[in-house]
Amino acid sequence: MTTQSDLLTRLGPLLKAECAAEAPAAGIEAADLEQSVWVRLLSTKEAVSGARLRAAVRAEARTARRRARREVPYVPSAEDAAPGVEQAVLVAEAGRELRAAVRRLPGRCAVVLAAMLSRRDPTYREIAGKLGMSQGSLGPVRSRCLGCLRRMLTAEIAAPGPGGKER
C-alpha cells in the first residue's frame, strides 16, 4: 500500500508541472490548483496514477474557470461607503470626550471654545457678541485656548497611571 508521503514523492513533480501548465488558463495560482487537486485525489479511495492525476488537474482547472465566470467582483456602492453604526458611535464618543475636555479648561477658555463648538455653527461676530468681546480679539483668544487644550490633553495622555503604566 502506498502512503501519502510516497504518493507526494512519486507524483509531486508531475502534479507541480501539470498545475503550472493549467493554472494560467484557469485564472488561478498554480499552488492553489495543486492544493485543490491533492484534496480531490486524497479524498477518494482509488489508486492514484499519472493519468488520473492529469485528469484531476484538468477537472479542477475547469471548475476554477466556471467559478471565475460566475463570480462577480464586489464594487462598493455609495450606500456601502456610508459610515456604519460603529463609526457613528465612535464619532459621537470623540465629540463627548472633546466637550468634556473643553469644560475642564480654566477661565474664559471653556466658554470661548464651547461657543466655537456649538452645533449651530455660529460666526465670529455672533460668538463675540454673545461673549461681550471684540471680534478682532476672538481669534487670538481662541488660539491661546486651543494651545491650553492641547497642553492639557498632551499631559493627560502622556501621564502614567498607577504603577507607572500608561493609561
N, C-alpha and C positions, 0 to 999 in steps of 0.2 A: 504494500500500500504506500502511495506517495504522500508525504506530509506536505503541509502548506509551505514549509521552508524549502523543501526540494522543488516544489512547483514554482516558487518565486525564483529560485536559482536557475531552473531549467528554462522557464518561459518569460522571465522578466525582460531580457534584452529584446526578444521578439515583440512583446507587448509594448515596450517603450517605443520601438521603431514604428509599429503599426499606428500607435496613438499619435506620434509626431507627424505621420503622413495624413491622418484623417482629421485631426483637430482643427487645422485652419479652415477647412471647408465646412466644418460643423459650427464654427464660430465660438469655440471654447478653448480653454487651455489644455495642452496635452496631458498635464498632470491630473487635471480634473477628469478627463476622459479615461485615463488609466485607472484612476480610483474607481470610477463607475463600473468599468469592466471587471475589475477584481471583485467588487461586491456582487456583480451578476454571476460571475463564474463560481465564486466560493459559496454562494447561497444555494447552489444545486448540488446534488449528489453524483452527478455524471462525471465521468473522467474527462480531463481537460487535455485536448490535443492542440497542435498548431492550427489546424483548420477550424476547430471550434473557437479558438481564441480570436482568429481573424473575423469570424462571423459575429462574435460578441462585440468586437470593436466597431464593426460596421453598424450593428444594430444600435449600439449606444450613440454613435455619431448621428444616425437617422433620428433617434429620439431627441437629441440635443438640437438638431435643425428644426424639428417640428415645434419644440418648446420655444425656440427663438422666434419662429414665425407667429406663434400665438401670443407671446408676451409683448406687452405694450409698455414702453418706457414711461415712468412716472414723471409728469410735468406738473409742478405745484401751481395751483391756481391762486388768484388774489385772495380767495377765501382761506386757503391753507396758510398763506403768508400772514394773515391777521394774527395778532398776539392772542394766545390762549388764556385760559383762566389762570394758569400758573404764573404767566408773565404779568397779568394784571394784578395779581396778589403781591408779587414781588415789587412792582412799581408803587403800589399803594403803601406797602410797608416801608419802602425807602422814603416816601413822602412823609409818613408819620415820624420816622426817625429824624429827618431833617427839621421838621417843625418842632419836635421835642428839643433838639439841639439849639434851635434859634431861641426858644423860650428860656433856655439856661444862660443866654448871653447877658452880660452885665449892662446896666444903664440903659441908654436910649437905643442901643443896637438891636435889642429884642423887638422893640416897637417898629423900628425902621425896616428891618428885614422881614418881619411878619407882614407889614404893609406891602412890601415888594412881592411876597409870595402869595398874596391874596388871589383867590380863584377868579375874581372879577377882572384881573389883569389891568390895574389902574395905570394911568400915565404918571410921569414925574410931577406934573402940575397938580394932579389930584392928590398924590401922596404928600407933596409939600404943603398943600392947603390943609389936609387932614391933620398933619403933624405940627402945623404952625411954624414952618421954617421956609427959608427961601429955596426956590427951585435950583438955583446955582450951587447951593451948599449940599444938596441931597447927594450928588454924585460922589464927592469926597467922603462924606459920612458913610455912604454905602460901601465904598472901597475899604475904609478903616474897619467897618463892622464885618465885612467878609474876611478880612485878614484876621480879625479876632476869632471868628468862627473857625477858620482854617487852623489856627494855632490850637484852639481848644480841641477840635476833633483829632488833630495830629497827636496831641498829648494823650487823649483818651485811647486812641488806637495803639500807640506805642507803649503805654503804661503796662508793666507786667502785673499780673494778678497775684493772688495768694500763692506762695511757694515759688515765686519767681517765674511763673509761666505766663505767657501772653494770653490775653482773653480771647 
